[in-house]
Amino acid sequence: MPTLLLIDDNPSVLKALSILFSLQDYRVLTAEDPEAGLAKLANDEVDLVIQDMNFAADTTSGAEGEALFRSIRARHPDLPVILLTAWTHLDAAVQLVKAGAADYLSKPWDDRRLTASVQNLLELGQVQRELTQRVQADQAQRRALERQFDLRGYVWADPLTERVLNLACQVARADVPVLIRGPNGAGKEGIAAIIQANSAVKTGPMITLNCGALPAELIEAELFGADAGAYTGASKAREGKFEAADGGTLFLDEIGNLPLAGQMKLLRVLETGRFERLGSNRERQVRVRVISATNADLPAMIKRGQFREDLYYRLNLIEIQLPALCERPRDILPLARHFLRADQVLSESAEQALRQYPWPGNVRELKNAITRASLLARDITITAEDLHLPAREPVVASVPRDDLEPDREAIETAIARHSGVIAQAAAELGLSRQALYRRMDRLGIGRAP
C-alpha cells in the first residue's frame, strides 16, 4: 500500500485530503508544520509528499514552502513532491518545478486532477524503482563477471552481449572446439581472445589465421607448414600455424573460406592432433585448442558441397552467436566513447546520430567513424556533422528475387556503389545478405577480407 505524507498547517485541509486518499486505499500520514513533516520522513517509508507553501499566519510569499521543498529534495532526491497553495505565484511555481517539484496545484483543488496526479506519480515512481533495480542488478552481474573472468578490456553495455560473454567464459575451460558465428566486423576475434584468456592454455600462444585473406593454394602451407621445395618459392622449411600454436590456441577466422583439401586435413588434426607439413612424410603431434569464426551460412555451404559436414559438427561442438551491432544498441555509445581520444566528448546530436544509424559494418565501421571524426573535428566536442555518417536510403519493399537472378555486373556494381558493404548491396538487389553471398560464390566474385 503506497504511503502519502500530507504537510499543511490547516487541520481541515489535512482531514479532507486524508479522507480522499484513504478511500483510495492509500496509507496517509499528516504533519502540521515543516519540522514535523521532516521528522516523519526520517522515521517512515513515504512514497509521495503533498505539501503546503505557507505555514505562518498571514504569509503568502511561499518562502516557507520553498525551504521545506528544498530540504525534502536534499534528503530524498527521488521522492515526488506535489506543491499545494491558496496563493499561486506563477514565477515561484515555474522555478520549483524546474528544481524538481512533481506538480504545483492551487487551492481549492480539483479532486480528480489531484488524485490523477498522485496515481501517475506513484506509477512513474514504481517504474523508476524497477528500472533502478534492474540497472543495479545488471551492474552487479557485470562486476561479478569482471571479477571472475579476464575480459581483455571488452567494452559492452547490452544484455545480449553480456549473454555472449557469459557463454564464452563458461566454455573457456573446456578443451573443445568453439565456433563463433556473426557478421563481419562484429567483434568475433575479441570473443576468441576472451576464451583464450580464461582457458586452461591461457599461458600458451594465441595464433590467428584469416582463412579469407590468403589464396587457397597457400592456406594449407600456412596451417600445417611446408618443407623446402614443397611448392614454387619454398626455398626453406617453414613452420605452420598449428606448430606455432602448440600448447595454446589457434583462431581460424573466416573458416568458411578454407578449401576442401584443407578441411579434410583440419578434421584429422582436430581428431588426432597429428598432421604433416606439405612435402613431408613425417607426422607431427601438437596440442592446440581451435576456435573458429565465420559469417558464412555453413549449413547452406554443406548442402552445396562447399563445406564438410563432419568438420562442421567437429568445429561447432560449442557454438557462440555474436549478434550484429544494430541488434545490441546499448553497446553503441560505450564503444563510441571508448574509441574517442581521452580529451574528446560526444555532443547530444552525435549520440543521437550514432544510435539511429544501422551500422551495417558493425563495430569495425563504428571504430572507423569515430577515429575519422576524432581526427577531423575542430573542437573537443564531436558533433553529428563531424561523424559524416552516410545518409540512410529508404529500402524499397520488393518481392523475393530468387527467380530474378542478378547477373555478375549487377552484383559488382551494387557492391562498388556501397563501398563493399554487403548488407547494403544486398538490400539494393532485393536479397538477403546470405543470398547475395551464395550468388557471389556461384559467380566466382571474391569476398573482401
C-alpha positions as a Markdown table, in Angstrom:
| # | Residue | x | y | z |
|---|---|---|---|---|
| 1 | Met | 0.0 | 0.0 | 0.0 |
| 2 | Pro | 1.6 | 3.4 | -1.0 |
| 3 | Thr | 2.2 | 5.9 | 1.7 |
| 4 | Leu | 1.4 | 9.6 | 1.3 |
| 5 | Leu | 2.7 | 12.3 | 3.6 |
| 6 | Leu | 0.5 | 15.5 | 3.9 |
| 7 | Ile | 2.1 | 18.6 | 5.3 |
| 8 | Asp | -0.3 | 21.5 | 5.9 |
| 9 | Asp | -0.9 | 23.9 | 8.8 |
| 10 | Asn | -4.7 | 23.7 | 8.2 |
| 11 | Pro | -6.3 | 20.8 | 10.1 |
| 12 | Ser | -9.3 | 20.9 | 7.8 |
| 13 | Val | -7.2 | 20.5 | 4.7 |
| 14 | Leu | -5.4 | 17.6 | 6.3 |
| 15 | Lys | -8.7 | 15.9 | 7.2 |
| 16 | Ala | -10.2 | 16.4 | 3.8 |
| 17 | Leu | -7.1 | 15.0 | 2.0 |
| 18 | Ser | -6.8 | 12.1 | 4.4 |
| 19 | Ile | -10.4 | 11.1 | 3.7 |
| 20 | Leu | -9.9 | 11.5 | 0.0 |
| 21 | Phe | -6.8 | 9.3 | -0.2 |
| 22 | Ser | -7.9 | 6.8 | 2.5 |
| 23 | Leu | -10.9 | 5.9 | 0.3 |
| 24 | Gln | -8.5 | 5.0 | -2.5 |
| 25 | Asp | -6.5 | 2.6 | -0.3 |
| 26 | Tyr | -3.6 | 4.8 | 0.4 |
| 27 | Arg | -1.8 | 4.9 | 3.7 |
| 28 | Val | -1.9 | 8.6 | 4.9 |
| 29 | Leu | 0.5 | 10.4 | 7.3 |
| 30 | Thr | -0.1 | 14.0 | 8.3 |
| 31 | Ala | 2.1 | 16.8 | 9.7 |
| 32 | Glu | 1.1 | 20.4 | 10.6 |
| 33 | Asp | 4.5 | 22.1 | 10.1 |
| 34 | Pro | 7.7 | 21.5 | 8.2 |
| 35 | Glu | 9.7 | 20.2 | 11.2 |
| 36 | Ala | 7.1 | 17.5 | 11.9 |
| 37 | Gly | 6.9 | 16.6 | 8.3 |
| 38 | Leu | 10.7 | 16.2 | 8.0 |
| 39 | Ala | 10.7 | 14.1 | 11.2 |
| 40 | Lys | 8.1 | 11.7 | 9.7 |
| 41 | Leu | 10.1 | 11.5 | 6.5 |
| 42 | Ala | 13.1 | 10.5 | 8.6 |
| 43 | Asn | 11.2 | 7.8 | 10.5 |
| 44 | Asp | 8.9 | 6.3 | 7.9 |
| 45 | Glu | 8.9 | 5.0 | 4.3 |
| 46 | Val | 7.0 | 7.6 | 2.2 |
| 47 | Asp | 6.2 | 7.3 | -1.5 |
| 48 | Leu | 4.9 | 10.8 | -2.1 |
| 49 | Val | 4.5 | 14.2 | -0.4 |
| 50 | Ile | 1.8 | 16.8 | -0.7 |
| 51 | Gln | 2.9 | 20.0 | 1.0 |
| 52 | Asp | 1.5 | 23.5 | 1.6 |
| 53 | Met | 3.6 | 26.5 | 0.6 |
| 54 | Asn | 2.7 | 28.8 | 3.5 |
| 55 | Phe | 2.7 | 27.9 | 7.2 |
| 56 | Ala | 2.9 | 31.0 | 9.4 |
| 57 | Ala | -0.2 | 33.2 | 9.8 |
| 58 | Asp | -0.7 | 36.0 | 7.3 |
| 59 | Thr | 2.1 | 34.9 | 5.0 |
| 60 | Thr | 1.7 | 34.4 | 1.2 |
| 61 | Ser | 5.3 | 34.5 | -0.1 |
| 62 | Gly | 5.7 | 30.8 | -0.3 |
| 63 | Ala | 9.2 | 31.1 | 1.2 |
| 64 | Glu | 8.5 | 28.6 | 3.9 |
| 65 | Gly | 7.1 | 26.0 | 1.5 |
| 66 | Glu | 10.1 | 26.5 | -0.8 |
| 67 | Ala | 12.5 | 26.0 | 2.1 |
| 68 | Leu | 10.6 | 22.8 | 3.1 |
| 69 | Phe | 10.6 | 21.5 | -0.5 |
| 70 | Arg | 14.4 | 22.1 | -0.9 |
| 71 | Ser | 15.0 | 20.3 | 2.4 |
| 72 | Ile | 13.0 | 17.3 | 1.3 |
| 73 | Arg | 14.8 | 17.4 | -2.1 |
| 74 | Ala | 18.2 | 17.4 | -0.4 |
| 75 | Arg | 17.4 | 14.4 | 1.8 |
| 76 | His | 15.2 | 12.5 | -0.6 |
| 77 | Pro | 16.1 | 13.5 | -4.2 |
| 78 | Asp | 13.9 | 10.9 | -5.9 |
| 79 | Leu | 10.8 | 11.4 | -3.7 |
| 80 | Pro | 7.9 | 13.0 | -5.7 |
| 81 | Val | 6.5 | 16.3 | -4.1 |
| 82 | Ile | 3.3 | 18.0 | -5.1 |
| 83 | Leu | 3.0 | 21.6 | -4.0 |
| 84 | Leu | -0.4 | 22.9 | -2.9 |
| 85 | Thr | -1.2 | 26.5 | -2.1 |
| 86 | Ala | -4.0 | 29.0 | -1.9 |
| 87 | Trp | -1.7 | 31.7 | -3.2 |
| 88 | Thr | -0.5 | 31.0 | -6.7 |
| 89 | His | 2.7 | 32.7 | -7.7 |
| 90 | Leu | 3.5 | 31.6 | -11.3 |
| 91 | Asp | 7.2 | 32.5 | -11.2 |
| 92 | Ala | 7.7 | 30.6 | -8.0 |
| 93 | Ala | 5.9 | 27.6 | -9.4 |
| 94 | Val | 8.0 | 27.6 | -12.5 |
| 95 | Gln | 11.2 | 27.8 | -10.5 |
| 96 | Leu | 10.2 | 25.0 | -8.2 |
| 97 | Val | 9.1 | 22.7 | -11.0 |
| 98 | Lys | 12.5 | 23.3 | -12.6 |
| 99 | Ala | 14.0 | 22.4 | -9.3 |
| 100 | Gly | 12.2 | 19.0 | -9.3 |
| 101 | Ala | 8.7 | 19.5 | -8.0 |
| 102 | Ala | 6.4 | 16.9 | -9.5 |
| 103 | Asp | 3.3 | 19.2 | -9.7 |
| 104 | Tyr | 2.0 | 22.6 | -8.5 |
| 105 | Leu | -1.7 | 22.9 | -7.7 |
| 106 | Ser | -3.8 | 25.7 | -6.3 |
| 107 | Lys | -6.4 | 25.6 | -3.5 |
| 108 | Pro | -9.2 | 24.7 | -3.7 |
| 109 | Trp | -8.0 | 21.7 | -5.6 |
| 110 | Asp | -9.8 | 19.6 | -8.1 |
| 111 | Asp | -10.1 | 16.1 | -6.5 |
| 112 | Arg | -9.9 | 14.3 | -9.9 |
| 113 | Arg | -6.9 | 16.2 | -11.0 |
| 114 | Leu | -5.1 | 15.8 | -7.7 |
| 115 | Thr | -5.8 | 12.0 | -7.4 |
| 116 | Ala | -4.8 | 11.5 | -11.1 |
| 117 | Ser | -1.5 | 13.4 | -10.4 |
| 118 | Val | -0.8 | 11.2 | -7.4 |
| 119 | Gln | -1.6 | 8.0 | -9.2 |
| 120 | Asn | 0.5 | 8.9 | -12.2 |
| 121 | Leu | 3.4 | 9.9 | -10.0 |
| 122 | Leu | 3.2 | 6.7 | -7.9 |
| 123 | Glu | 3.1 | 4.6 | -11.1 |
| 124 | Leu | 6.1 | 6.5 | -12.5 |
| 125 | Gly | 8.0 | 6.1 | -9.3 |
| 126 | Gln | 7.3 | 2.3 | -9.4 |
| 127 | Val | 8.6 | 2.1 | -12.9 |
| 128 | Gln | 11.7 | 4.2 | -12.0 |
| 129 | Arg | 12.4 | 2.0 | -9.0 |
| 130 | Glu | 12.1 | -1.2 | -11.1 |
| 131 | Leu | 14.4 | 0.4 | -13.7 |
| 132 | Thr | 16.9 | 1.4 | -11.0 |
| 133 | Gln | 16.8 | -2.1 | -9.5 |
| 134 | Arg | 17.3 | -3.6 | -12.9 |
| 135 | Val | 20.2 | -1.3 | -13.7 |
| 136 | Gln | 21.8 | -2.1 | -10.3 |
| 137 | Ala | 21.3 | -5.9 | -10.9 |
| 138 | Asp | 22.9 | -5.5 | -14.3 |
| 139 | Gln | 25.8 | -3.6 | -12.8 |
| 140 | Ala | 26.2 | -6.2 | -10.1 |
| 141 | Gln | 26.3 | -9.0 | -12.7 |
| 142 | Arg | 28.8 | -7.1 | -14.7 |
| 143 | Arg | 31.1 | -6.5 | -11.8 |
| 144 | Ala | 30.8 | -10.2 | -10.9 |
| 145 | Leu | 31.7 | -11.2 | -14.4 |
| 146 | Glu | 34.7 | -8.8 | -14.5 |
| 147 | Arg | 35.9 | -10.1 | -11.1 |
| 148 | Gln | 35.6 | -13.7 | -12.1 |
| 149 | Phe | 37.0 | -13.6 | -15.6 |
| 150 | Asp | 39.6 | -11.9 | -17.7 |
| 151 | Leu | 37.5 | -10.0 | -20.3 |
| 152 | Arg | 40.5 | -8.4 | -22.0 |
| 153 | Gly | 39.1 | -4.9 | -21.7 |
| 154 | Tyr | 36.0 | -5.8 | -23.7 |
| 155 | Val | 33.5 | -2.9 | -23.8 |
| 156 | Trp | 29.8 | -3.6 | -23.6 |
| 157 | Ala | 26.5 | -2.5 | -22.0 |
| 158 | Asp | 23.9 | -4.5 | -23.8 |
| 159 | Pro | 22.4 | -7.6 | -22.1 |
| 160 | Leu | 22.6 | -9.5 | -25.3 |
| 161 | Thr | 26.4 | -9.0 | -25.4 |
| 162 | Glu | 26.6 | -10.0 | -21.7 |
| 163 | Arg | 24.9 | -13.3 | -22.5 |
| 164 | Val | 27.5 | -13.9 | -25.2 |
| 165 | Leu | 30.4 | -13.1 | -22.8 |
| 166 | Asn | 28.9 | -15.3 | -20.1 |
| 167 | Leu | 28.7 | -18.2 | -22.5 |
| 168 | Ala | 32.3 | -17.6 | -23.8 |
| 169 | Cys | 33.6 | -17.6 | -20.2 |
| 170 | Gln | 31.7 | -20.7 | -19.3 |
| 171 | Val | 33.1 | -22.8 | -22.2 |
| 172 | Ala | 36.6 | -21.3 | -22.0 |
| 173 | Arg | 37.9 | -24.0 | -19.6 |
| 174 | Ala | 36.5 | -26.9 | -21.6 |
| 175 | Asp | 39.1 | -28.3 | -24.0 |
| 176 | Val | 36.7 | -28.4 | -27.0 |
| 177 | Pro | 36.5 | -26.5 | -30.3 |
| 178 | Val | 34.3 | -23.4 | -30.4 |
| 179 | Leu | 32.7 | -21.9 | -33.4 |
| 180 | Ile | 31.8 | -18.2 | -33.2 |
| 181 | Arg | 29.3 | -17.0 | -35.7 |
| 182 | Gly | 28.4 | -13.4 | -36.6 |
| 183 | Pro | 28.6 | -10.7 | -39.2 |
| 184 | Asn | 31.9 | -9.1 | -40.4 |
| 185 | Gly | 33.2 | -6.5 | -38.0 |
| 186 | Ala | 31.0 | -7.6 | -35.1 |
| 187 | Gly | 34.0 | -8.4 | -32.8 |
| 188 | Lys | 34.4 | -12.2 | -33.1 |
| 189 | Glu | 38.1 | -12.0 | -32.6 |
| 190 | Gly | 37.6 | -10.2 | -29.3 |
| 191 | Ile | 35.4 | -13.1 | -28.1 |
| 192 | Ala | 38.0 | -15.6 | -29.2 |
| 193 | Ala | 40.6 | -13.7 | -27.1 |
| 194 | Ile | 38.4 | -13.9 | -24.0 |
| 195 | Ile | 38.0 | -17.6 | -24.5 |
| 196 | Gln | 41.8 | -18.0 | -24.7 |
| 197 | Ala | 42.4 | -15.7 | -21.7 |
| 198 | Asn | 40.2 | -17.9 | -19.5 |
| 199 | Ser | 41.2 | -21.3 | -20.9 |
| 200 | Ala | 43.5 | -24.0 | -19.4 |
| 201 | Val | 46.1 | -22.9 | -22.1 |
| 202 | Lys | 45.9 | -19.2 | -21.3 |
| 203 | Thr | 49.7 | -19.1 | -20.8 |
| 204 | Gly | 50.3 | -20.6 | -24.3 |
| 205 | Pro | 50.4 | -18.7 | -27.6 |
| 206 | Met | 47.3 | -17.4 | -29.4 |
| 207 | Ile | 47.8 | -17.6 | -33.2 |
| 208 | Thr | 45.4 | -16.1 | -35.7 |
| 209 | Leu | 44.9 | -17.1 | -39.3 |
| 210 | Asn | 42.3 | -15.3 | -41.5 |
| 211 | Cys | 41.4 | -18.1 | -44.0 |
| 212 | Gly | 39.8 | -15.5 | -46.3 |
| 213 | Ala | 42.9 | -13.4 | -46.6 |
| 214 | Leu | 45.1 | -15.9 | -48.4 |
| 215 | Pro | 44.9 | -17.7 | -51.8 |
| 216 | Ala | 43.5 | -21.2 | -51.5 |
| 217 | Glu | 46.9 | -22.8 | -52.5 |
| 218 | Leu | 48.7 | -21.1 | -49.6 |
| 219 | Ile | 46.3 | -21.8 | -46.8 |
| 220 | Glu | 47.4 | -25.4 | -46.2 |
| 221 | Ala | 51.1 | -24.2 | -46.0 |
| 222 | Glu | 50.0 | -21.5 | -43.5 |
| 223 | Leu | 48.2 | -24.1 | -41.4 |
| 224 | Phe | 50.5 | -27.0 | -41.5 |
| 225 | Gly | 53.8 | -25.6 | -42.6 |
| 226 | Ala | 55.9 | -26.8 | -45.6 |
| 227 | Asp | 59.3 | -28.4 | -46.2 |
| 228 | Ala | 61.8 | -26.8 | -48.5 |
| 229 | Gly | 60.8 | -27.4 | -52.2 |
| 230 | Ala | 57.2 | -28.3 | -51.3 |
| 231 | Tyr | 55.9 | -25.7 | -53.7 |
| 232 | Thr | 57.3 | -23.0 | -56.0 |
| 233 | Gly | 59.2 | -20.4 | -54.0 |
| 234 | Ala | 59.5 | -22.6 | -50.8 |
| 235 | Ser | 63.3 | -22.3 | -50.6 |
| 236 | Lys | 63.4 | -23.3 | -46.9 |
| 237 | Ala | 61.2 | -25.2 | -44.4 |
| 238 | Arg | 58.6 | -23.1 | -42.6 |
| 239 | Glu | 56.6 | -23.7 | -39.5 |
| 240 | Gly | 52.8 | -23.7 | -39.8 |
| 241 | Lys | 50.2 | -22.1 | -37.6 |
| 242 | Phe | 49.5 | -25.4 | -35.8 |
| 243 | Glu | 53.1 | -25.8 | -34.8 |
| 244 | Ala | 53.3 | -22.1 | -33.7 |
| 245 | Ala | 50.1 | -22.6 | -31.6 |
| 246 | Asp | 51.3 | -25.8 | -29.9 |
| 247 | Gly | 50.3 | -25.6 | -26.2 |
| 248 | Gly | 47.9 | -22.7 | -26.9 |
| 249 | Thr | 45.1 | -21.6 | -29.1 |
| 250 | Leu | 44.6 | -21.3 | -32.9 |
| 251 | Phe | 42.0 | -18.9 | -34.0 |
| 252 | Leu | 40.8 | -19.6 | -37.6 |
| 253 | Asp | 38.8 | -16.6 | -38.9 |
| 254 | Glu | 36.5 | -16.9 | -41.9 |
| 255 | Ile | 36.7 | -20.7 | -41.7 |
| 256 | Gly | 34.1 | -21.0 | -44.4 |
| 257 | Asn | 36.8 | -20.0 | -46.9 |
| 258 | Leu | 39.0 | -23.0 | -46.1 |
| 259 | Pro | 39.3 | -25.2 | -49.3 |
| 260 | Leu | 38.0 | -28.8 | -49.1 |
| 261 | Ala | 41.5 | -30.3 | -49.1 |
| 262 | Gly | 42.5 | -28.1 | -46.1 |
| 263 | Gln | 39.2 | -29.0 | -44.4 |
| 264 | Met | 40.0 | -32.7 | -44.6 |
| 265 | Lys | 43.4 | -32.2 | -43.0 |
| 266 | Leu | 42.0 | -29.9 | -40.4 |
| 267 | Leu | 39.4 | -32.5 | -39.4 |
| 268 | Arg | 42.3 | -35.0 | -38.9 |
| 269 | Val | 44.2 | -32.6 | -36.7 |
| 270 | Leu | 41.1 | -32.0 | -34.6 |
| 271 | Glu | 40.6 | -35.7 | -34.1 |
| 272 | Thr | 44.1 | -36.9 | -33.6 |
| 273 | Gly | 46.3 | -33.8 | -33.0 |
| 274 | Arg | 48.6 | -35.1 | -35.8 |
| 275 | Phe | 49.5 | -33.6 | -39.2 |
| 276 | Glu | 52.2 | -33.5 | -41.9 |
| 277 | Arg | 53.9 | -30.5 | -43.4 |
| 278 | Leu | 53.4 | -30.0 | -47.1 |
| 279 | Gly | 56.1 | -32.0 | -48.9 |
| 280 | Ser | 56.9 | -34.1 | -45.8 |
| 281 | Asn | 56.1 | -37.7 | -44.8 |
| 282 | Arg | 56.9 | -37.1 | -41.1 |
| 283 | Glu | 53.9 | -36.8 | -38.8 |
| 284 | Arg | 54.0 | -34.1 | -36.1 |
| 285 | Gln | 52.0 | -34.1 | -32.9 |
| 286 | Val | 50.5 | -30.9 | -31.4 |
| 287 | Arg | 48.0 | -30.0 | -28.7 |
| 288 | Val | 46.1 | -27.0 | -29.8 |
| 289 | Arg | 42.7 | -25.5 | -28.8 |
| 290 | Val | 40.9 | -24.5 | -32.0 |
| 291 | Ile | 38.5 | -21.6 | -32.1 |
| 292 | Ser | 37.0 | -20.8 | -35.5 |
| 293 | Ala | 34.7 | -18.0 | -36.7 |
| 294 | Thr | 32.6 | -17.3 | -39.7 |
| 295 | Asn | 29.9 | -15.0 | -41.1 |
| 296 | Ala | 29.0 | -17.7 | -43.7 |
| 297 | Asp | 26.0 | -19.9 | -43.7 |
| 298 | Leu | 27.9 | -23.2 | -43.2 |
| 299 | Pro | 24.8 | -25.5 | -43.3 |
| 300 | Ala | 24.0 | -24.0 | -46.8 |
| 301 | Met | 27.6 | -24.5 | -47.9 |
| 302 | Ile | 27.3 | -28.1 | -46.7 |
| 303 | Lys | 24.3 | -28.6 | -49.0 |
| 304 | Arg | 26.2 | -27.2 | -51.9 |
| 305 | Gly | 29.2 | -29.4 | -51.2 |
| 306 | Gln | 31.5 | -26.5 | -50.3 |
| 307 | Phe | 32.0 | -27.5 | -46.6 |
| 308 | Arg | 32.4 | -30.9 | -45.0 |
| 309 | Glu | 29.6 | -31.8 | -42.7 |
| 310 | Asp | 31.8 | -33.9 | -40.4 |
| 311 | Leu | 34.1 | -30.9 | -40.0 |
| 312 | Tyr | 31.2 | -28.6 | -39.2 |
| 313 | Tyr | 30.0 | -30.8 | -36.4 |
| 314 | Arg | 33.5 | -31.1 | -35.1 |
| 315 | Leu | 34.0 | -27.4 | -35.1 |
| 316 | Asn | 30.7 | -26.3 | -33.5 |
| 317 | Leu | 30.7 | -28.6 | -30.5 |
| 318 | Ile | 30.1 | -25.2 | -28.8 |
| 319 | Glu | 28.6 | -22.5 | -31.0 |
| 320 | Ile | 28.5 | -18.8 | -29.9 |
| 321 | Gln | 26.3 | -16.5 | -31.9 |
| 322 | Leu | 27.5 | -12.9 | -31.8 |
| 323 | Pro | 24.7 | -10.5 | -32.9 |
| 324 | Ala | 25.2 | -7.6 | -35.2 |
| 325 | Leu | 25.8 | -4.2 | -33.5 |
| 326 | Cys | 22.3 | -3.0 | -34.5 |
| 327 | Glu | 20.8 | -5.9 | -32.5 |
| 328 | Arg | 22.7 | -4.8 | -29.3 |
| 329 | Pro | 22.1 | -1.0 | -29.4 |
| 330 | Arg | 23.2 | -0.3 | -25.8 |
| 331 | Asp | 26.7 | -1.2 | -26.9 |
| 332 | Ile | 26.9 | 1.7 | -29.4 |
| 333 | Leu | 27.6 | 4.7 | -27.2 |
| 334 | Pro | 30.0 | 2.9 | -24.7 |
| 335 | Leu | 32.0 | 1.7 | -27.7 |
| 336 | Ala | 32.0 | 5.1 | -29.4 |
| 337 | Arg | 33.3 | 6.7 | -26.2 |
| 338 | His | 35.9 | 4.0 | -25.9 |
| 339 | Phe | 37.2 | 4.8 | -29.4 |
| 340 | Leu | 37.3 | 8.6 | -28.7 |
| 341 | Arg | 40.5 | 10.4 | -27.7 |
| 342 | Ala | 40.7 | 10.9 | -23.9 |
| 343 | Asp | 40.1 | 14.7 | -24.2 |
| 344 | Gln | 37.1 | 14.4 | -26.5 |
| 345 | Val | 33.3 | 14.1 | -25.8 |
| 346 | Leu | 30.2 | 13.4 | -27.9 |
| 347 | Ser | 27.6 | 16.0 | -28.3 |
| 348 | Glu | 23.9 | 15.2 | -27.9 |
| 349 | Ser | 23.4 | 15.3 | -31.7 |
| 350 | Ala | 26.3 | 12.9 | -32.2 |
| 351 | Glu | 24.9 | 10.5 | -29.7 |
| 352 | Gln | 21.5 | 10.6 | -31.4 |
| 353 | Ala | 23.1 | 10.1 | -34.8 |
| 354 | Leu | 25.1 | 7.1 | -33.6 |
| 355 | Arg | 22.0 | 5.5 | -32.0 |
| 356 | Gln | 19.9 | 5.9 | -35.2 |
| 357 | Tyr | 22.5 | 4.7 | -37.7 |
| 358 | Pro | 22.1 | 1.0 | -38.6 |
| 359 | Trp | 25.9 | 0.2 | -38.6 |
| 360 | Pro | 26.0 | -2.4 | -41.4 |
| 361 | Gly | 29.7 | -2.6 | -40.9 |
| 362 | Asn | 29.2 | -3.3 | -37.2 |
| 363 | Val | 31.9 | -2.4 | -34.6 |
| 364 | Arg | 34.6 | -2.0 | -37.3 |
| 365 | Glu | 32.6 | 0.7 | -39.0 |
| 366 | Leu | 31.8 | 2.4 | -35.7 |
| 367 | Lys | 35.5 | 2.5 | -34.8 |
| 368 | Asn | 36.4 | 3.9 | -38.2 |
| 369 | Ala | 33.7 | 6.6 | -38.0 |
| 370 | Ile | 34.9 | 7.7 | -34.5 |
| 371 | Thr | 38.5 | 7.6 | -35.5 |
| 372 | Arg | 37.8 | 9.8 | -38.5 |
| 373 | Ala | 35.7 | 12.2 | -36.5 |
| 374 | Ser | 38.4 | 12.5 | -33.8 |
| 375 | Leu | 41.0 | 13.4 | -36.4 |
| 376 | Leu | 38.8 | 15.9 | -38.4 |
| 377 | Ala | 36.8 | 17.6 | -35.6 |
| 378 | Arg | 37.8 | 21.2 | -34.9 |
| 379 | Asp | 36.8 | 21.1 | -31.3 |
| 380 | Ile | 36.9 | 18.6 | -28.4 |
| 381 | Thr | 33.2 | 18.1 | -28.8 |
| 382 | Ile | 32.3 | 15.7 | -31.6 |
| 383 | Thr | 29.1 | 16.7 | -33.4 |
| 384 | Ala | 26.8 | 14.8 | -35.8 |
| 385 | Glu | 28.4 | 16.7 | -38.7 |
| 386 | Asp | 31.8 | 15.5 | -37.7 |
| 387 | Leu | 30.8 | 11.9 | -38.0 |
| 388 | His | 29.8 | 12.2 | -41.7 |
| 389 | Leu | 27.6 | 9.1 | -41.5 |
| 390 | Pro | 26.1 | 8.0 | -44.8 |
| 391 | Ala | 22.5 | 9.1 | -45.3 |
| 392 | Arg | 20.1 | 6.3 | -44.7 |
| 393 | Glu | 18.4 | 5.5 | -48.0 |
| 394 | Pro | 14.9 | 4.1 | -47.8 |
| 395 | Val | 14.7 | 0.4 | -48.6 |
| 396 | Val | 12.1 | -0.2 | -51.2 |
| 397 | Ala | 10.0 | -3.2 | -50.5 |
| 398 | Ser | 10.3 | -5.9 | -53.1 |
| 399 | Val | 9.2 | -9.4 | -53.9 |
| 400 | Pro | 11.6 | -12.3 | -53.5 |
| 401 | Arg | 14.0 | -12.3 | -56.3 |
| 402 | Asp | 15.2 | -15.9 | -56.3 |
| 403 | Asp | 13.6 | -16.2 | -59.8 |
| 404 | Leu | 15.2 | -12.9 | -60.9 |
| 405 | Glu | 18.9 | -13.8 | -60.7 |
| 406 | Pro | 21.1 | -10.7 | -60.7 |
| 407 | Asp | 24.0 | -11.1 | -63.1 |
| 408 | Arg | 27.7 | -10.6 | -62.3 |
| 409 | Glu | 27.7 | -6.9 | -63.4 |
| 410 | Ala | 24.7 | -6.0 | -61.3 |
| 411 | Ile | 26.2 | -7.6 | -58.2 |
| 412 | Glu | 29.6 | -6.0 | -58.7 |
| 413 | Thr | 28.1 | -2.6 | -59.4 |
| 414 | Ala | 26.0 | -2.8 | -56.2 |
| 415 | Ile | 28.9 | -3.8 | -54.1 |
| 416 | Ala | 31.1 | -1.0 | -55.5 |
| 417 | Arg | 28.3 | 1.6 | -55.0 |
| 418 | His | 28.1 | 0.7 | -51.3 |
| 419 | Ser | 31.9 | 0.5 | -50.8 |
| 420 | Gly | 31.9 | -3.2 | -50.2 |
| 421 | Val | 29.2 | -3.2 | -47.6 |
| 422 | Ile | 27.4 | -6.4 | -48.4 |
| 423 | Ala | 24.3 | -5.7 | -46.3 |
| 424 | Gln | 23.6 | -2.5 | -48.2 |
| 425 | Ala | 24.4 | -4.1 | -51.6 |
| 426 | Ala | 22.0 | -7.0 | -50.8 |
| 427 | Ala | 19.2 | -4.5 | -49.8 |
| 428 | Glu | 19.6 | -2.7 | -53.2 |
| 429 | Leu | 19.4 | -6.0 | -55.0 |
| 430 | Gly | 16.4 | -7.2 | -53.0 |
| 431 | Leu | 18.3 | -10.1 | -51.5 |
| 432 | Ser | 19.2 | -11.2 | -48.0 |
| 433 | Arg | 22.9 | -10.9 | -47.2 |
| 434 | Gln | 23.4 | -14.7 | -47.2 |
| 435 | Ala | 21.5 | -15.0 | -50.5 |
| 436 | Leu | 23.9 | -12.4 | -52.0 |
| 437 | Tyr | 26.9 | -14.3 | -50.7 |
| 438 | Arg | 25.6 | -17.5 | -52.3 |
| 439 | Arg | 25.3 | -15.8 | -55.7 |
| 440 | Met | 28.8 | -14.3 | -55.3 |
| 441 | Asp | 30.2 | -17.7 | -54.6 |
| 442 | Arg | 28.4 | -19.2 | -57.6 |
| 443 | Leu | 29.7 | -16.5 | -59.9 |
| 444 | Gly | 33.2 | -16.5 | -58.5 |
| 445 | Ile | 33.1 | -13.0 | -57.1 |
| 446 | Gly | 35.6 | -12.8 | -54.3 |
| 447 | Arg | 34.8 | -11.6 | -50.8 |
| 448 | Ala | 36.7 | -8.7 | -49.3 |
| 449 | Pro | 38.8 | -9.8 | -46.4 |
